Amino acid sequence: MEGSDKRRWWGLAAIVLAALTLGFDITIMNVALPTIAGELSVGTNGLQWMVNAYVLVMAGLMLTCGALGDRYGRKRLLIVGLALFGIASALATWADSAGVVIAARAVMGVGGAIIMPVAFAVLPALFPPHERPRAVAVVVIGTGVGIPLGPLIGGFLLEHFWWGSIFLINVPMVAIALAAIGLLLPETRDPHPPRPDLPGGGLSIAGLGALVYGLIEAPGRGWTDSLVLSALGLAVVLLSGFVWWELRTAQPMIDLRLFRRPQFLWGSVAGVLVTFGLLGMLFVVPQYLQLVAGFDAFGTGLRLLPMIAGLVVGAPLGERLAARAGYRGPVALGLLILACGLAAGATTDTATGYGFVAAWLAAVGLGIGMALASAMDAVLGALPPERSGSGTAITMTLRQVGGALGVALLGSLLAQGYGDRLDTTGLPAPAADVAHDSIAGALAVATRLGNPALALDAKTAYLHGMTLVLVATAIIALVSAILTAVLLPGRPTAPAAADTEVSQPEQLAQGGSH
């Protein structure tokens, strides 16, 4: 039994490695964009799609991939997802055109859409209820730590190697994860899967794709642009059709009735809102550290480490609190700490020292770790093990869409706040347009024209926009803390359907062996 326990925890390490790779791949691309633009002669639109192709495909496919894991085996799907991610990373490493990089990033998105929900879905089948919270906390740490590691790793690689190295680093990590998962994870699946739900799969992919595309395009084109409105309107129609179909078909791909369970509903909502706060912070703080405080990409990554430290402390702390007092306490407290950290960050100005920034970043990480680990465990605890893939996919998809919505809304808020405060009086019209477009553009114009007053004004204007973003995310986190404290069940509740009650040993036996 002891050997089996060790094997299980080593298998978890393989899952964490996969989650870590996905985490830092989300942000490492942003650091490399200026270098790639020069090396491949890529315009702004091409650079945007190198980032967005990954997000768009991942969000669109996640629901379907979670259901496929339940049906065909989660170990098998993890291996397929990792292989796709590794092959696409190798392809992007040696790409000689923007089109190849964009295509590779889209395939990486397919791999990510498989890995992310299935990695969490393995946990209920792999670990008994008393060990699952600790396993969830470990995977949350792996995923969360990877996001701020992106600028750190990317900055180091770009300083010492060529731009393709930001993709090449994925290949050995994927190879190790593949070997470990192949050797250490048992196969688990739904022993009685529903028949394939092709209409549901098609509607979800098309609807989520249209929704995320509209959210991606909105900040640049404007929320009233005809293309944005058409994409969002199409998404509403398709996703409404998806919900209608899933509630009426005899064997749905996704059981939307899970939302009737408060533990699942409010655990999912908390996870979405924590992600919203995390991405809101990561959207503005790296730019502040680089363009206002003056650090390079590697230095920016180093200065995000306090957030990682807070996350590493917060996730196991939330797990221990949840074991003693239930989910409600650590999720609500984590969201409250997140709100306080973001509110403190909103007071940052041009004279603020890094010590204060490090303190509120650590508080943000602590709150995220406490809330997210407990919220994900609440979601998994509400799911029957054999349906954990499709159930987890719902939450992960909501987090992806919530993140895309957050970046779109907060990006618009940042641009509005920055543009309102920037004074370009006396500048030639082309220079004024460039300065209003972004703080990076304003600093470039200031350098070219020898205008230090413009540079200082741009930094002040950016901080005003950052303040608006952090205040907005702090308010959302505070409201979320209150709602969670009132509505999230304090103690675990049993999975709903009696016909899905399958014990862990039975589940492993039905799913296969090592």
N, C-alpha and C positions, 0 to 999 in steps of 0.2 A: 504493500500500500504506500510505503514511504517513497519507493521508486516512482510509483504512479504520480504521487504528489509533486515530486521534483520535475518529472516530465511535463506535467501540466504547467508549472510555473516557467519552465524553459520555453514551452510553447507560447506562453504569454509574452515572453521577451521577444519572440519573433514577430508577434502581432504589433508590439510597441515599436519595433524597428520600422515596420511598414508604415505605421501611423506617423512616426517621426519624419520619415522621408516625405510623406504627403504634406506634413505641416510646414516644413521649411521650403518646400517647393512652391507653396502659395506666395511667399514673399521674396524668395531669392531672385525671381525673375525681375522684379521691379528695380533691384540694384543694378542689374546688368543691362537694362534697356538703353542707356546712353551709349555704352560701348558697342552693343549690337547695332544700334542706329548708324554708327560710324563705320563699322566693319562691313556691314551688308548694304549700306546706303538705303536704309529703310525710313519712310516718312512716319509721321505721327499715327496715321490710321493703321499702318502695318504693325507698329509697336503695340497699339491698343489691342489688336486682335491676337497678338502673341500671348497676351494676358487673358483676354476675354474668351478665346476659343476653349481654353481649359475650364473656365468657370461655367460657360454655357453648356458644354457637353456633360460635365459632371453633374450639374443641377438637373438637367433634363433626364438623365438615365438612372439616377440613384434609386427612385422608387422601383423601377423595373428590375434593377440588379439585385436589390434586397429580396424581392420575391423569388428571383431565380436561384438565389442562394438557398432559400428554404426548400425549393423544389429539387434542385440537382446536386446539392451538397455544398456546404460552406467552405470546407477545405479546398475543394475543387475550384470553386469560384475565386477564392483568394489566390490560388496559384495562377489562374488565368489572368486575374487583374494585375498581379505583380509582374507576370511575364509581359503583358502589354505595356505596362509602365516602363519596365526596363528596356524593352526593344525600342519604344518611342524615344526614350532618353538617349539611347545610343544613336538613333537617327538624327536627333536634334544636335547632338554633339558635333557632328561633321557636316551639318547643313551648310549649303553655299548660297541660299536664297531665303528671303522672308517667307515665301510660300511653303517651303519645306519645314521651317520652324513652326509655322502656324498649324500645319497638318500634324506634325509630331505632337504639338501641345494638345490638339484635339484628341489624339489617341491616348495621350497621358490622362486626359479627362475621363475617357472610358475606363481606364484602369483605376483611377481615383473613385469613380462612381461605384465600382465593384468593391474596392478595398474598404472604404470608409464605413458603410453600413454593415458589411459582413464581418469586419473585425470586431465590432461591438456585439454583433449577433452571436458570435461564437461563445461569448462569455457565459451566458446562462446555461448552455449545454456543457460547458467545460468545467465550471465551478459550482459547487453547491451554494445555496443561498447565504450561508454564513461567511463564505469566502468571496462571493461575487463583488461586494462593495469595494474590497481592497483591489481586486483585479480591475474594476472600472476606474478607480482612482489612478492606477498605474497607466492605463491607456489614455486617460484624460491628460495626465502629465506629459506623456509622449507626444500627443497631438498638439497640446498647448505650447510646450517648450519649442516645438519645431517652428512655429510661426515667427517669434522674434529671433530665432537662430538664423533665419533666412538672410537678413542683412549682414550678420556677422560672418557667416560662411561665405556668402557671395562676395563681400568686400575682400576677404582674405584671398579667395580664388582669383578674383579679377586683378588683385595686386601682384600675384605671383605667376599666374598662368593666363591662358587665352580664354575668351568668353565661353567657348564650348565646355569648359571644365565645370560650369554650374550645372550642366546636364550629366556630364560624365560621372560625377560623384554619386549619382543615383544608381549607377549600374552595379558596383560592388555591394552596396547596401541592399539592393533588390536580390542579388544572388545569394547573399547570406540569409536574408529573410525567406527566400524560396526553399533553400536547403533545410532551414530550421522548421518551417511549416510542414514540409514534406515528411520530415522524420518524426516530429514531435506532436503534431496536432491530430486528434482523431477526426474522422469524417462525421458530420452531423447534418441531418436534414429532417424535413417534415415526413414522417412515415406514411402519411395519407395526404399528399399534396392535392390541391384543387387542379382541375384541368387548366391549361394555359388560357389566360384571359387576354386575347389579342386586342379586342377593342379597348379594354382598359389600358393596356400597355401603350397602344398608339396614341390615345387621347392624353395620357399623362406626359409622354415624351414631347408631343407637339405643344401641349399647353404650357408646360414648364419651360420649354425652349423659347416660346414666344414671350412669356413673362420675363424671363431673365434677359432676353435680348432687348426688350423695351426698357428695362431698368438700366442696362448697360449704356444704352444710347441716350437716355434722358438727360444726364448732366451736360453732355456736349451739345446736343441738338435743342434742348429745351423741352419742358414737359408738355407744351402745347403743340409740338411738331407733329405733322400728320403721320410720319412713320412711327413715332413713339406711341401716339394714340392708337394707331391701327394695330400695332403689336400687342399693346396692353388690352385693347378691346378683344382681339382674337384670343388672347390668353384667358380672359374672363369667360368667353363662350366655350372654349375647349375644356377648361378645368371645371366649369359648371356641368358640362356634359359628362366628364369623368366621374364627378361625384354622383350624379344621377345614375349612371350606369353601375357604379360600384355598389350603390345601395340597393339596386334592384336585381342584379344578376345573382344566380344561385351560388356561383363559386367565384367571388371577387378576387382580384389580384391582391388588393389591400383591404383589410377589414377596417373600414372607417368608423364602425361602431365602437372601436377602441376609445374614441374621443368621449364616449359617455362615461368613461371611468375617470374620476377626478385625478387619480394618481398619474395616469398616463397623460391626460390633457394638460395639467398644470406643471408636470415635470417637463413636458415638451415645450410649453410656453416659456418656462424659466430658461431652458437651454437656448431657445431662440433669442431671448432678450439678453442673456449673458453674451452670446455671440455678437449681437448688435453692439453692445458696449465695447467688447474687445476690438472689433473691427473699426469702430468709430475712433477709438484711441490710436490704433495702429495706422489709421488713415492720416492722422494729423501729426502725431509725435515724431516719426522719423523725418518728416519734412522740416519740422521745427528744429530738430537736433542738427540736421545737415545745413539748412539754408538760413536759419536764424542764429543758432549757436555756433555754427561754423565747423562741425566735425565732418570727417570723411565717412564713407560707407562703413568701413570696418569699425571706426570709432563710434558710429551710431549704433551698430550692433552691440558693441561692448556696453554701451550706456543703457541698453534695454535689458541687460542681465538682471537688474533688481526685480523686474516683472517676473522673470523666470524663477528667481528665488522665491518670490511670493507664491507663485503657482505651485512649486514643489512643496512648500509648507502647507498651502491651503487645501490641496486635494486630499492628502491623508488625514488632515485635521477634520475636514468635512465628513470623511468616511467614519472616523471615530465618533464624532458627534451624532451622526445619523444612527450608528449602532446603539447609542445610549438613549437618544431622545427622538428618533424618527427623522424623516426627511425634512419636515417643515422648518425646523430650527436652522440647520446649516445652510439650506437654500436661501431662506429669508435673510439670515445674517450675512451670508456671502454677498448677496445683492446690495444690502445696506452698506457694507464695507466698500464694494465697488462704487456705489453712488458717492460716498464720502471721498474716495480717492480721485474720482473724476472731478468732483466739485473743487477739491484742492488744486488739481491741475489747471482748472479754469482761471486761477489767480496768477498763473505764470505770466511774467512780462519780460522785457528785454534785459532787465537787471537781475533776474532770478538766477541764483547759482545752481549748479548741477545737484548739490546735496538735497535741496528741496524737491527737485524733479525726481531724483532716485527714490525719495521717501514715498511720494504719491504713486510712482510706478509700482513699487513694492506692494502698496495697499491695494492697487488695482489687481495685481497678480494674485494676492491672497484672496480677495473676494471672488475672482473668477474661479480659482481652484476649488474653494469651498462650495460654491453654488453649482458649478457645472458637474463635478463628480457626483454629488448627491442627486442632482436632477436627472442625470443619465441613469443612475442606479434605480431611481424611482420609475423611470420609463421601462427599464428592463425587468424590474420586479412586477410590473403590471402585465407582462407578456407571457403567454405559454411558450416554453422553450422551442417547440417545433415551429412557431411562427415568429421567432425573434428577428429573423432577417427582414421580413416585410414590415414588422412593427417598428424596428429600429430605423428602417429606411424612411418611414414617415417623418420621424423626428429629425434625422440628418438632412432630409430634403428641406424641411421647414427652416432648419438652421442655415442651409445654403441660400435659400431664397431670402430669408431675413437678412443675411449678410449682404447679399446683392442689393436689397432694398435700402439697407443702412448706408452702404457706400454711395448709392445714388442720391439719397436724401441728404446725407451729411456732406457729400461732395458739393451739392447745390448750395447748401447752407454756408459752407466754407467759402465758395466762390462769391456768393452774395455779400458776405461779411467783409471779405478781402477787397472786393471791387468797390464797395461803398466807402471804405476808409482810405483807399489809395488816391493820392493827389498827383495827377499827371499834368497839371497846369504848366503850359509853356513847352511841353514836349511836342515834337512833330507827330502827326496823326499815326503813322505806322509804328513809331516807337511807343506811343501811348497804348495802342492796341496790344502790342506784345507785352507791355508791362501789366496791363489789366488781365491778360490771359492767365498768368501764374506768377508766383513770387520768383521762380527760377528765371522767367523771362524778364521780370523787373530788375533783378540783380545783374543780369547780362547787359541790359540797356544801361544801367547805372555805371557799370564798368566801362562800357564802350564810350559813353559820353563823359566819363569822369565826373559823375554826379553823386557824391556820397549822401547827399540829402535824400535823393530818391531811394537809395538802398535802405537807409534807416526808416523812411516812411513805409517802404514795402514790408519790412520786418514787423513794424508796428501794426500795419494793416493785416498781415497774416496772423499775428497773435490775436487780433480782434476776431477774425474768423475762427481760429482754433478755440477761443473762449466760447463762442456760440455753440460749436460742435460739442465740446466737453460739457457745457451746461445742459444741452439737450439730452445727451446720453446719461448724464447724472440724474436728470428728472425721470427719464424712462426707467433707469435702474431702481430709483426710489419707489416709484409707483409699482414696479414689479415686485419689490420686496414686500410691500403692503399686501398686494393681491396674493402672493405666495403664502404669507403668514396667515391669511384668512382662509384660502381655498385649497391649498395643497394638503392632502391627508398627512397626519403626523406619523402614522404607522403604516407599514406595508399592508396591502390588501391582496388577496389571492387572485390569480388570473381568472378571467370571467367565465369562459365556456367550460362546462364540465367535460365535454367530449375532447378537450385538448389537454387534459391533465395526464401527462406522461412523465414518469419519474426520470431522473437523470440517467441511472443505469439502463433503463429501457430505451431512452433516447439514443444513447451511445450504441447500444446493441443494434437498434434498428437502422442507425445511420451508417454503421460500418465500424471498422477497427483501424488501428494505426497503420 
